[in-house]
Amino acid sequence: MQAFLVGKDFGAMPAYEFALQHPDRTRGVVCLGIPFSPVPMSLDAMPEGLYIQRWRVRSTDCIDHL
């Protein structure tokens, strides 16, 4: 049995990772919001203003709220 994976935003990376780790169990992958990168990428490399940047939380922000 093979899965067809659909990922959006933060779900795109696990979908890509699953497909790479289990090609025999993957029928296909469609992802929205984050492009595929064959090398590990950082959100810092994304263009300024990309909407996914709005959901980032810096560790210093978390500490300030404790």
Secondary structure as UniProt FT lines:
FT   STRAND          3..8
FT   HELIX           9..11
FT   HELIX           12..21
FT   HELIX           23..25
FT   STRAND          26..32
FT   HELIX           43..45
FT   TURN            48..49
FT   HELIX           51..55
FT   HELIX           59..64
//
